[in-house]
């Protein structure tokens, strides 16, 4: 689903509860909610290695 920035802002104003949970999207992944292990997949590999 695609929407304009303006429509996204309007949606967030109508449904502020969605702002309490992170929504991470890239070309291969979608993550809704916070999971420390899963959210790492959105960090560049070099950053993940540095944290080990």
N, C-alpha and C positions, 0 to 999 in steps of 0.2 A: 504494500500500500504506500502510495506517495501522496504528500500534501505540501502545500506551500507553508512557508514559515508563519505567515499570518494565520492560517488555519490551525497550525500546530499550537500557536500561542492561544488562540481562542479555545481550542480543545483543553489545553492545560488550565485555563481560567475556569472552564466549566467543570473540570474533573481534577481538582488539585491533589486528590489522593494519589494520582499516578506519579507525582513528583517525590513521593516518599520512597520510592523504589528506583534504583538505577536501571536504566535501559541502555544496554551497550549493543551496538550493531557494527559489524564490518562486513566485508565481502563474503565471509564464510560462516559467521557466527551471529547468534542472537542470544542475549542473556538478559532476563528480566529478574530483578531481585538481586540481593547481595549474597554472593558465595565467594569467599576469599580465594579458594582454589580455582574455581572456574573463571573468575574475573582476570586472572593472570594471563589467560589466552589472548587478551586484548593488549597486553604489554609487549613491546618489541622483545625479541628473543634475547638480545644483549642485556636488557634490563632484567629479565627473568634470571639469567645466568649470574648477574652481579649480586642478586639477592640471595643466591644459594651460598 
